[in-house]
Amino acid sequence: QVQLVESGGGLVQPGGSLRLSCAASGSFFSLYTMGWYRQSPGKQRELVASITSGGSTNYADSVKGRFTISRDNAKNTVYLQMNSLEPEDTAVYLCRALRSVTMEEYWGQGTQVTVSS
């Protein structure tokens, strides 16, 4: 069992930055593919960025060049550095842990990011 707790959200002006963190409890964090998703009212949940156990990353086209995902396996934590934020980035950001070989999937509760002047 893995529990995920996101933090770091808040209100930021357009062009600003935020760093989200997702702390995981449980064992074998390093074996999970970790992902950040976002969901806003009236829209489907979408993948923002993911990072595999080997460190390979994947980004949505809308955030490439602005967001960076990273992980610290010693701290059981995955990060999302968000720069040059735009109002369209406003959403609840959720953390996901996936381990396909055991068909395990876990989600956090989410953290609100609001980009507004």
Secondary structure, DSSP 8 states (H G I E B T S, - for coil): ---EEEE--EEE-TT--EEEEEEE-SS-GGGSEEEEEEE-TTS--EEEEEE-TT--EEE-TTTTTTEEEEEETTTTEEEEEE-S--GGG-EEEEEEEEEGGGTEEEE---EEEEE--
